[in-house]
Structures are given as structure tokens and as C-alpha cells.
């Protein structure tokens, strides 16, 4: 393997790891935010809870997919990461409308950004 190929592989692995780390952090923050939402509260609290749970689950699944060393098809990895990015952005918008959810919104945006950066290496 040539030096440029090695550098490309290292960057790919670093970005994959950074994306997985961002997914893990986002899942943690979203699960915490969802647990703080009022179960019997108004519709906006119920939406925040649903989106937080969905985002945590999608981020967790994406992290696991990125951590697998199997020969996953690139198309499958791309689809999972794109889904994660979309869910994170949607969740950030919901969190933006809820006072006290700023940390969750930022974690979602950070995860979406890491997903975008990793996707550039898959294209």
C-alpha cells in the first residue's frame, strides 16, 4: 500500500470513528432529553420525547453499524449514515423549540455534521 493510500485509509478510519463517537454522544443526550419530557404533557412535549427516543435509537444503530468490522456494503453504510443525519437534523429542530434542550440540539447538529463529513469519504 502506498503512502497516499495509507493516508486515505487513516482519514477514512478517523472520520468513521469520529462519526461513531458523535452518534454515541447524540444518543446519550437524546435519551436523557426524552426522559425529561413530560409523558402526559402537551403535544410539543410528546413530540420532543418521540423524536428524542427515535434519534437515540437511530444514532445507536448507526454507531453499531460503523463499529462493525464486517465487509458491509458501502451502500448500506451510506444509507444508515444518511438516515442518521436526517433524523438528527429533524430532532435538532424539535429541540430548538423547547427551552432547556439546547445541549440536545447541539449534540444532534454535531452528529449530523460528523455524518456529513464521513459521507464525503464514501462518495
N, C-alpha and C positions, 0 to 999 in steps of 0.2 A: 504494500500500500504506500503510495507516495505521500509526501508531506501535506500537499493541499487536500488530498483525500482524507488523511488523518485529521486535519484541522476541521474539515467539513463534518466528519463523524463526531468529533468532540463537541462542536457547536450544536449539532443535532441533539446529542445526548444531554447537553446542558440545558437547552431550551425545553426538551421533553421533561427533564427533571423540574425545571422552574415552573412549567405548566402544571405538573402534578402537585407541586408544593402549593401553588396558588389555589388549585382545586381543593386541596385538603383544608387550607385556611378558610376558604369561602364556605365549604361545607360546615365547618365548625361554627363560624359566625352566623350562618343562616339558620342552623339548627337552634342555636341559642336565641336568636331573634324570634323564631317561630314559637319557641317555648314561652316567651314573654308575652305573646299576643293573647288577648282575651278570647277564650273559647266561645263564650256566649256574647261576645261584644258585637259592635256594629259591623256592617258588611266590609268596611275597609280593614278592620282587624282580622276578620276571617280570610280576606284575600291575602293579607300580609302573611298570615300563618300558612295558608296553602302554598303560596309562592316560596316562602322560606323553606318549607319541607321539600317541595319539588326541587328547588335549587340545591339543597343539601344532598338529596339523593342522586341527582344528575352529576354533581361535582364529585361525589364519592365514586360513582360508577366510572367516571372519566379518569379519575386518579388510578383506579384499579386497572383500567384498560391500558393506561400509559405505563404502569409498573410491570405489566406482563412482558416477559422476555420471549414469548412465542412469536412465531412468524405470522403476525396478524396482517391481513391485507391492508395496504395503505388506505384504500377507500373506506374501510370500516373505521379505522382510527380517525380519518378526516371527518367522517360523518359524526362520530361521537364528540369530537372536539368542537365542531361547528355547532352541534346541538347544545353543548355546554355553554359556549359563548353566547348563543341566542337566549338561553334561559337566564344566564347571569345578567345580561343587559335588561331583560324584562323585569327581573327581580329588583335590580337597582332602581328602576323607575318606580316600582311599588314602594320600596323602602324610602325613596326620596319624599314621598307624600306622608310619611309617618315620622313625627317628631321623636327623636331619640334613636333613630335607625341609621344614622349617618355612617357608623362603622360598618354596618352590613352593606350599605350601598357602595361604600368604597371597596370593601372586600370583593364584591361582585364585579365592580369595574376593573379591579386589579386582575381578577381571574380572567375576565373577558379579554383584557389586553395580553395576558400571557398566552391565552388560546390563540389569539390573532398572530402573535409573534411565532408561535410554534407552527401554525398553519402555513406561514410563508415558506417554511422549510419543506413542507410536503408537496408544494406545487411545482 
